[in-house]
Amino acid sequence: MEQRSARRYDVSVTAEIFLPDRVLEAHTRNLSSTGVCFECEPVLAEGATVAATLYLTVDGIEDAATAPLKVTTHVQWTSELDDGRALAGAQFVRLDPPAQKTLDRFLAALGE
């Protein structure tokens, strides 16, 4: 049985992943206080460190009072999907306290 250190929330939010040569449009499959599962194209490299911006929305509505969450992630695993897209599980790297607070508040709202 898999054990995680933080609860995962199944939530799809828009994300941008910043690679050296381009910006990928992505969505999340799930999100926790310690990491994220991206759905994107193409496959990200396992072990890569990538910057991303998460547009935290509830029911597709972006909260004007909440700035997009800028994070640095470390890609732990990847898996290709049949349609050419891929999943990438990534751990957050050193979230600063304000970013962690924003993320925790968003996740708490999902749990209600």
ROLO-906055 format. One line per 5 residues: number of its first residue (from 1); their letters; for each residue z, x, y of N, C-alpha, C, O. Coordinates in Angstrom, 3 decimals. Each point is the difference from the previous one (the first is absolute). Example, Ala and Ser with C-alpha at 12.3 -4.5 7.8 and 13.67 -1.06 7.14 Angstrom:
1) as) 7.800,13.190,-5.690,0.000,-0.890,1.190,0.000,0.900,1.200,0.665,1.036,-0.019  -1.385,-1.386,1.069,0.060,0.820,1.190,0.730,-0.770,1.090,0.169,0.509,1.108
//
This chain:
1) meqrs) 0.000,0.837,-1.181,0.000,-0.837,1.181,0.000,0.884,1.248,0.790,0.936,0.116  -1.683,-1.252,0.801,-0.107,0.778,1.235,1.139,-0.368,0.949,0.320,-1.174,0.187  0.279,2.196,0.402,1.047,-0.240,0.980,-0.416,0.618,1.320,-0.404,1.162,0.056  0.506,-1.948,1.005,-0.356,0.474,1.325,1.258,0.080,0.838,0.972,-0.719,-0.234  -1.006,1.601,1.211,1.162,0.146,0.871,0.042,-1.077,1.074,1.044,-0.219,0.615
6) arryd) -2.176,-0.463,-0.378,-0.061,-1.025,1.046,-0.835,-1.175,-0.492,-0.975,0.182,-0.730  1.357,-1.366,1.127,-0.724,-1.214,-0.384,-1.394,-0.009,0.604,-0.180,0.298,1.181  -0.805,-0.643,-2.003,-1.384,-0.133,0.458,-0.272,-1.463,0.338,0.392,-0.905,-0.736  -1.070,0.690,1.863,-0.403,-1.334,0.428,-1.505,-0.105,-0.116,-0.721,0.829,0.554  0.229,-1.843,-1.271,-1.431,-0.230,-0.089,-0.467,-0.568,1.330,0.245,-1.167,0.309
11) vsvta) -0.912,1.992,0.468,-0.451,-0.435,1.327,-1.280,0.757,0.350,-0.119,1.205,-0.223  -0.828,-1.952,0.775,-1.259,0.603,0.437,-0.007,0.080,1.517,-0.069,-1.020,0.686  0.141,2.223,-0.174,-0.149,0.223,1.434,-1.150,0.984,0.205,-0.272,0.842,-0.857  -0.381,-0.957,1.976,-1.102,0.893,0.333,0.546,1.395,0.288,1.064,0.162,0.597  -1.818,0.831,-1.034,0.401,1.385,0.233,-1.236,0.830,0.339,-1.123,-0.334,-0.376
16) eiflp) 1.365,1.406,1.085,-1.017,1.016,0.236,0.554,1.304,-0.558,1.144,0.372,0.261  -1.979,0.310,-1.035,0.385,1.288,-0.588,-0.863,1.064,0.651,-1.227,-0.102,0.021  1.881,1.121,0.510,-0.700,1.030,0.767,-0.273,1.223,-0.869,0.918,0.717,-0.399  -2.206,-0.496,0.115,-0.448,1.176,-0.740,-0.587,0.987,0.999,-0.293,-0.378,1.135  0.116,1.632,-1.533,-0.530,0.983,0.951,-1.354,-0.380,0.603,-0.278,0.326,1.154
21) drvle) -0.571,-1.020,-1.939,-1.349,-0.293,0.478,-0.258,-1.462,0.349,-1.083,-0.331,0.480  2.066,-0.557,-0.714,-0.215,-1.414,0.308,1.292,-0.803,-0.131,1.029,0.496,-0.460  -1.124,-1.742,0.877,1.116,-0.937,-0.117,-0.390,-1.063,-1.022,-1.050,-0.630,0.127  1.890,0.430,-1.136,-0.257,-1.014,-1.015,0.712,-1.288,0.361,1.161,0.019,0.409  -1.854,-1.136,-0.558,0.638,-1.307,0.108,0.615,-0.292,-1.361,-0.629,0.243,-1.031
26) ahtrn) 1.842,-0.756,1.018,0.695,-0.264,-1.258,0.903,-1.213,0.158,0.199,-0.512,1.101  0.341,0.066,-2.225,1.030,-1.030,-0.031,1.098,0.497,-0.922,-0.224,0.872,-0.840  1.392,-1.426,1.002,1.075,0.354,-0.913,0.034,-1.008,-1.141,-0.342,-1.169,0.179  0.754,1.630,-1.344,0.269,-0.887,-1.131,1.485,-0.347,-0.006,0.405,-1.130,-0.273  0.388,2.154,0.585,1.434,-0.217,0.111,0.581,1.046,0.927,-0.644,0.985,0.358
31) lsstg) 1.900,-1.240,0.020,0.652,0.827,1.010,1.488,0.023,-0.278,0.571,-1.008,-0.415  0.059,2.139,0.638,1.455,0.114,-0.126,0.514,0.860,1.142,-0.776,0.454,0.841  2.057,-0.234,-0.811,0.578,0.844,1.044,-0.322,1.477,-0.220,0.220,0.823,0.888  -0.738,-0.488,-2.066,-0.285,1.403,-0.302,-1.469,0.311,-0.267,-0.374,1.167,-0.117  -0.470,-2.210,0.020,-1.390,0.280,-0.311,-0.881,-1.220,0.053,0.432,-1.097,0.355
36) vcfec) -1.706,1.319,-0.725,-1.027,-1.019,0.135,-1.048,0.195,-1.092,-0.225,1.114,-0.472  -0.408,-2.214,0.083,-1.175,0.074,-0.868,-1.187,-0.454,0.831,-0.070,-1.155,0.421  -0.862,2.068,-0.187,-1.214,-0.303,0.753,-1.105,-0.450,-0.942,-0.082,0.470,-1.134  -0.770,-1.380,1.601,-1.260,-0.311,-0.651,-1.077,0.419,0.980,-0.069,-0.520,1.114  -0.781,1.467,-1.529,-0.977,0.565,0.926,-1.212,0.517,-0.757,-0.054,-0.017,-1.230
41) epvla) -0.908,0.473,2.006,-1.185,0.630,-0.559,-0.325,1.183,0.885,-0.067,-0.187,1.215  -0.132,1.338,-1.702,-0.018,0.440,-1.392,1.406,0.359,-0.488,1.001,-0.281,0.659  -0.962,0.904,-1.820,1.262,0.436,-0.591,0.601,1.106,0.858,-0.699,0.933,0.394  1.982,-1.036,-0.107,0.711,1.092,0.683,0.384,1.045,-1.042,0.117,-0.315,-1.184  0.074,1.529,1.610,0.357,1.079,-0.917,1.497,-0.021,-0.285,0.814,-0.057,0.921
46) egatv) -0.459,0.105,-2.199,1.416,0.109,-0.358,0.547,1.291,0.591,-0.651,1.043,-0.050  1.842,-1.122,0.603,0.630,1.162,0.611,-0.329,0.185,1.464,0.594,0.844,0.672  -1.545,-1.634,-0.165,-0.396,0.118,1.415,1.080,-0.584,0.901,0.705,-0.936,-0.379  -0.588,1.493,1.560,0.862,-0.555,1.042,-0.922,-0.598,1.036,-0.843,0.696,0.567  1.003,-2.008,-0.313,-0.885,-0.689,0.938,0.812,-0.826,0.988,1.038,-0.567,-0.339
51) aatly) -1.534,0.516,1.556,0.595,-0.855,1.027,-0.616,-1.384,-0.136,-1.160,-0.146,-0.386  1.957,-0.868,0.711,-0.487,-1.379,-0.066,0.682,-0.824,1.086,1.082,0.336,0.481  -1.739,-1.403,-0.121,0.583,-0.991,0.896,0.028,-1.320,-0.745,-1.018,-0.436,-0.537  2.179,-0.203,0.501,0.164,-1.305,-0.643,0.171,-1.044,1.091,0.834,0.152,0.893  -1.629,-1.211,-0.969,0.077,-1.094,0.966,0.834,-1.110,-0.636,-0.523,-0.863,-0.704
56) ltvdg) 1.817,0.901,0.964,0.946,-0.898,-0.657,-0.183,-1.424,0.514,0.249,-0.294,1.169  -0.687,-0.574,-2.059,-0.253,-1.390,0.339,0.686,-0.913,-1.004,0.239,0.397,-1.140  0.072,-1.598,1.552,0.530,-1.020,-0.892,-0.984,-1.152,0.014,-0.309,-0.544,1.060  -0.188,0.168,-2.239,-1.007,-1.057,-0.118,-1.212,0.275,0.878,-0.578,-0.922,0.575  0.190,2.205,-0.470,-1.178,0.378,0.762,0.180,0.024,1.499,-0.957,0.239,0.737
61) iedaa) 2.176,-0.485,-0.273,0.260,-0.031,1.439,0.772,1.249,0.391,1.099,0.249,-0.494  -1.686,0.525,1.382,0.643,1.233,0.452,1.041,-0.332,1.063,-0.251,-0.797,0.904  1.411,1.412,-1.022,1.076,-0.201,0.961,-0.278,0.881,1.215,0.027,1.227,-0.096  -0.294,-1.860,1.236,-0.337,0.746,1.216,1.127,0.919,0.447,-0.239,0.987,0.695  1.469,-1.308,-1.091,1.149,0.810,0.394,0.173,1.222,-0.900,0.795,0.887,0.310
66) taplk) -1.526,-0.835,-1.413,0.131,1.105,-0.939,-1.243,0.877,0.054,-1.103,-0.458,-0.297  1.282,1.701,0.673,-1.115,0.944,0.031,-0.416,0.331,-1.435,0.833,-0.054,-0.904  -2.100,0.393,0.680,-0.420,0.426,-1.337,0.878,1.160,-0.477,0.425,0.844,0.789  -0.168,-0.824,-2.084,0.874,1.019,-0.590,-0.842,1.213,-0.399,-0.854,-0.091,-0.882  1.099,1.207,1.531,-0.711,1.248,-0.308,0.857,0.804,-0.979,1.169,0.283,0.261
71) vtthv) -1.781,0.082,-1.401,0.730,0.691,-1.058,-0.803,1.189,-0.518,-1.221,0.061,0.150  1.920,0.858,-0.748,-0.618,1.068,-0.781,0.395,-0.257,-1.446,1.166,-0.261,-0.297  -2.140,0.336,-0.596,0.263,-0.293,-1.408,-0.469,1.141,-0.892,-0.876,0.788,0.359  1.490,-0.731,-1.526,-0.394,0.967,-1.027,-0.490,-0.823,-1.196,0.768,-0.769,-0.577  -2.034,0.926,0.205,-0.599,-0.779,-1.084,0.556,0.484,-1.337,-0.183,1.155,-0.382
76) qwtse) 0.865,-2.059,-0.320,0.636,0.323,-1.279,-0.931,-0.257,-1.182,-0.005,0.760,-0.969  -0.786,-1.840,1.051,-0.896,-0.356,-1.100,-1.185,-0.786,0.527,0.060,-0.578,1.085  -1.136,0.559,-1.854,-1.173,-0.798,0.342,-0.540,-0.659,-1.259,0.240,0.462,-1.115  -0.973,-1.549,1.314,-0.626,-0.715,-1.105,-1.256,-0.672,0.517,0.042,-0.717,1.000  -1.164,0.945,-1.677,-1.252,-0.622,0.418,-0.089,-1.422,-0.520,0.394,-0.283,-1.131
81) lddgr) -0.920,-0.617,1.971,-0.230,-1.384,-0.390,-1.457,-0.159,-0.424,-0.829,0.857,0.306  0.509,-1.939,-1.002,-1.360,-0.213,-0.502,-1.038,-0.178,1.105,-1.184,0.251,-0.224  1.609,-0.679,1.411,-0.950,-0.273,1.081,-0.273,1.209,0.902,-0.629,-0.140,1.049  1.097,1.318,-1.452,-0.238,1.208,0.789,1.120,0.328,0.973,0.056,1.104,0.543  0.832,-2.058,-0.322,1.155,0.254,0.851,1.055,0.691,-0.848,-0.182,0.189,-1.203
86) alaga) 1.281,0.183,1.838,1.047,0.709,-0.722,1.370,-0.407,0.518,0.135,-0.500,1.117  0.866,0.720,-1.935,1.390,-0.156,0.405,0.587,1.390,0.163,-0.368,0.927,-0.721  1.270,-0.787,1.660,0.688,1.277,0.208,1.454,-0.293,0.327,0.303,-0.661,0.992  0.580,1.152,-1.823,1.427,-0.136,0.256,0.458,1.199,0.812,-0.223,1.145,-0.390  0.867,-1.413,1.528,0.375,1.086,0.903,1.446,-0.158,0.457,0.476,-1.108,0.248
91) qfvrl) 0.195,2.218,-0.146,1.387,0.043,0.463,0.008,0.375,1.479,-0.749,0.875,0.433  1.611,-1.550,0.338,0.129,0.356,1.401,0.660,1.367,0.136,0.915,0.340,-0.750  -1.394,0.434,1.717,0.540,1.319,0.288,0.745,-0.070,1.330,-0.608,-0.253,1.040  1.895,0.472,-1.071,0.828,0.099,1.214,-0.262,-1.090,1.045,-0.480,0.289,1.096  0.793,-1.527,-1.436,-0.081,-1.052,1.020,1.091,0.245,1.025,1.149,0.236,-0.373
96) dppaq) -1.483,-0.287,1.660,1.037,0.168,1.016,0.832,-1.291,0.069,-0.468,-1.052,-0.436  1.683,1.116,0.971,0.883,-1.180,0.007,-0.619,-1.257,0.610,0.166,-1.072,-0.582  -0.877,1.133,1.728,-0.606,-1.232,0.516,-1.047,-0.592,-0.959,-0.067,-1.217,-0.169  -0.740,2.067,-0.450,-1.007,-0.485,-0.949,0.674,-0.618,-1.215,-0.431,-1.047,-0.482  1.478,1.683,-0.013,0.722,-0.536,-1.155,0.620,-1.356,0.339,-0.002,-0.914,-0.824
101) ktldr) 0.529,0.793,2.038,0.598,-1.268,0.439,-1.062,-1.102,0.067,0.243,-1.122,-0.443  -1.423,1.438,0.997,-1.101,-0.960,0.070,-0.411,-0.449,-1.395,-0.178,-1.193,-0.249  0.028,2.149,-0.657,-0.394,-0.310,-1.367,1.068,-0.844,-0.697,-0.324,-0.992,-0.654  1.584,1.376,0.788,1.088,-0.744,-0.636,0.071,-1.438,0.517,0.246,-0.927,-0.770  -0.462,0.745,2.071,0.015,-1.345,0.594,-1.153,-0.838,-0.562,0.183,-1.176,-0.315
106) flaal) -1.366,1.778,0.191,-1.149,-0.704,-0.545,0.257,-0.392,-1.455,-0.273,-1.135,-0.389  0.789,2.051,-0.408,0.265,-0.292,-1.410,1.082,-1.066,-0.154,-0.088,-0.842,-0.895  1.107,0.867,1.755,1.051,-1.012,-0.053,-0.583,-1.381,0.278,0.422,-0.980,-0.613  -1.385,0.888,1.528,-0.634,-1.286,0.297,-0.796,-0.504,-1.195,-0.087,-1.210,-0.213  -0.492,2.107,-0.568,-0.738,-0.396,-1.200,0.924,-0.556,-1.061,-0.385,-0.881,-0.769
111) ge) 1.609,1.395,0.725,0.970,-0.406,-1.016,0.657,-1.332,0.272,0.703,-0.527,-0.862  -0.916,-0.032,2.047,0.663,-1.259,0.368,-0.593,-1.175,-0.740,0.438,-1.134,0.190
//
